[in-house]
Amino acid sequence: MISAQETIERLKTGNREFVDNIQNSDTLTRHARPAELVQEQAPVAIILGCSDARVPAEIVFNQGLGDLFVIRVAGNIVSPSQIGSVEFAAAKFGTPLVVVLGHTQCGAVTTTLEELQQPTENQSRNLRTIVDRVRPSVEELLLTDLRHDHKALIKAAVRANVAKSVAQLRRGSDILEGLISDGTLMIVGAEYAIETGQVEFLDEVVATA
């Protein structure tokens, strides 16, 4: 298994290929041999991303079948089921990297900001569970000058939400904390720009920092 930093470089390369509309022949070959993955999998990265249909992690990073263990939920939020999924992949497969992948124009984030500014009556309790998990990462931004600049507010809120999810994964599980302490797991945040297709890694420090 390659290291976390090597995996980040692989994902960066894949994203550049995606942006440049270059198809890596090795990736295409992996796509063509699904039968080889029947018995086992060895994903190089765990991606906790948003459910937004415009952000499919395998395509964004130009990876093939079996390369990524992908968990998708609106707003790339962290709840017990997401933590359990990350624990499973990290412990079972020895996957060295977790990427919390947010994206520009995130509907869950904008909905939360709108709800904080103008509460909705009779909102679905299921939708509210998502809003309530995004809320702690963004509500303080409404107390700053950013509240007067909608575009800047959304940008800051998306990144704050990614940072919150990264922190929750780093500190919300004995299993993950143990792997981080052992130096076998790194958890970082990243942002996908829907406008350009580019992924920016926001935090590449070792997760114990």
C-alpha positions in Angstrom: 0.0 0.0 0.0 1.3 3.4 -0.9 1.7 6.2 1.7 -0.9 8.9 2.4 1.3 11.6 0.8 1.9 9.4 -2.3 -1.9 8.9 -2.5 -2.5 12.6 -2.4 0.0 13.1 -5.3 -1.8 10.3 -7.2 -5.2 12.0 -6.7 -3.7 15.4 -7.7 -2.4 13.8 -10.9 -5.7 12.2 -11.6 -7.5 15.4 -11.1 -5.2 17.2 -13.5 -5.9 14.5 -16.0 -9.6 15.0 -15.5 -9.4 18.7 -15.9 -7.3 18.4 -19.0 -9.6 15.8 -20.3 -6.8 13.2 -20.5 -7.7 9.6 -20.0 -5.0 7.5 -18.4 -4.7 4.2 -20.1 -4.0 2.3 -16.8 -7.2 3.7 -15.4 -9.2 2.7 -18.5 -7.7 -0.8 -18.1 -8.9 -1.0 -14.5 -12.4 0.0 -15.5 -12.4 -2.9 -18.0 -11.6 -5.7 -15.5 -14.3 -5.7 -12.8 -14.1 -9.5 -12.4 -10.6 -9.1 -10.8 -12.2 -7.2 -7.9 -14.7 -9.9 -6.9 -12.5 -11.5 -4.2 -11.0 -8.4 -2.6 -10.5 -4.7 -2.7 -7.6 -2.4 -1.8 -8.7 1.2 -2.1 -5.9 3.7 -1.9 -8.1 6.4 -0.4 -11.4 6.9 1.5 -13.5 9.8 0.2 -16.2 11.3 2.3 -17.9 13.5 -0.2 -21.2 15.2 -1.0 -24.1 13.5 -2.7 -24.2 16.3 -5.3 -24.5 14.6 -8.7 -21.8 16.9 -10.1 -19.1 15.6 -7.9 -18.5 11.8 -8.6 -15.2 11.2 -6.8 -13.9 8.4 -9.1 -14.3 10.6 -12.2 -13.1 13.8 -10.5 -9.8 12.0 -9.5 -9.7 9.9 -12.7 -9.5 6.6 -10.7 -10.7 3.1 -11.6 -12.9 0.4 -10.1 -11.6 -0.5 -6.7 -9.3 2.5 -6.2 -11.5 4.6 -4.0 -13.8 3.8 -1.0 -16.5 6.4 -1.4 -19.0 7.6 1.1 -21.4 10.2 -0.1 -23.9 12.2 1.9 -25.4 15.6 1.5 -23.0 18.3 2.8 -20.2 15.7 3.4 -21.4 15.7 7.0 -20.1 13.3 9.7 -22.5 11.1 11.6 -22.0 7.8 13.4 -22.7 5.8 10.2 -20.1 7.8 8.2 -17.5 7.4 11.0 -18.3 3.6 11.1 -17.8 3.4 7.3 -14.5 5.2 7.5 -13.4 2.9 10.4 -14.3 -0.1 8.4 -12.2 0.8 5.4 -9.3 2.2 7.3 -9.0 -0.9 9.6 -10.1 -3.6 7.1 -8.1 -2.5 4.1 -5.3 -0.5 5.6 -6.2 2.5 3.5 -3.8 5.3 4.5 -5.8 8.4 3.5 -9.2 9.9 4.1 -10.3 13.0 2.1 -13.3 15.0 3.1 -14.3 16.4 -0.3 -16.5 19.5 -0.2 -17.4 21.5 -3.2 -18.3 25.0 -4.3 -22.0 25.9 -4.5 -22.9 23.2 -2.0 -26.7 23.0 -1.6 -26.5 21.7 2.0 -24.4 24.6 3.1 -26.4 27.2 1.3 -29.6 25.7 2.7 -28.2 25.9 6.2 -27.2 29.5 5.8 -30.6 30.4 4.4 -32.3 28.5 7.3 -30.1 30.4 9.9 -31.0 33.7 8.3 -34.7 33.0 7.7 -36.0 29.9 9.4 -38.4 27.7 7.5 -41.6 26.5 9.1 -42.5 22.8 9.0 -39.1 21.8 7.5 -38.7 18.1 7.0 -37.2 16.6 10.2 -34.9 14.5 8.0 -33.6 17.5 6.1 -33.2 19.3 9.4 -30.8 16.6 10.7 -28.4 17.6 7.8 -28.9 21.3 8.5 -28.2 20.7 12.2 -24.9 19.0 11.4 -23.8 21.8 9.1 -24.9 24.6 11.4 -22.0 24.6 14.0 -19.4 25.0 11.3 -21.1 28.0 9.6 -23.2 30.0 12.1 -20.4 32.1 13.4 -19.6 33.3 9.9 -23.0 35.2 10.1 -21.5 37.3 12.9 -18.7 38.6 10.6 -18.5 41.0 7.8 -18.9 38.1 5.4 -22.7 38.3 5.9 -22.7 41.3 3.6 -20.9 39.4 0.8 -23.0 36.4 -0.3 -20.4 34.9 -2.6 -17.6 35.2 0.0 -19.9 33.8 2.7 -20.7 30.7 0.7 -17.1 30.1 -0.1 -16.0 30.4 3.6 -18.9 28.3 4.8 -18.1 25.4 2.4 -14.5 25.4 3.7 -15.5 25.7 7.3 -17.9 22.8 6.9 -15.1 20.7 5.4 -12.8 21.6 8.3 -15.5 20.7 10.8 -15.9 17.2 9.2 -12.2 16.7 9.2 -12.0 17.6 12.9 -14.9 15.3 13.7 -13.2 12.3 12.0 -9.9 13.0 13.6 -11.3 13.2 17.1 -14.6 11.2 17.0 -13.3 7.6 16.9 -10.9 5.6 19.0 -10.1 3.5 16.0 -9.2 6.4 13.8 -7.3 8.2 16.5 -5.3 5.0 17.1 -4.4 4.7 13.4 -3.5 8.4 13.3 -1.3 8.1 16.3 0.4 5.1 14.7 1.2 7.2 11.6 -0.8 4.9 9.3 -3.7 7.2 8.6 -4.0 10.8 7.4 -7.3 12.8 7.3 -7.4 15.9 5.1 -9.9 18.2 3.6 -10.3 19.2 -0.1 -12.6 21.4 -2.2 -13.9 20.6 -5.7 -14.6 23.6 -7.9 -17.7 22.8 -9.9 -16.8 25.8 -12.1 -13.4 24.4 -13.2 -13.2 20.8 -12.2 -10.2 21.4 -10.1 -9.6 19.9 -6.6 -7.7 22.0 -4.0 -6.3 20.1 -1.0 -7.0 22.4 1.9 -5.0 20.6 4.6 -2.1 18.2 4.0 -0.6 18.2 7.5 -0.3 14.9 9.4 -3.6 14.4 11.2 -2.1 14.6 14.7 -1.1 18.3 14.1 
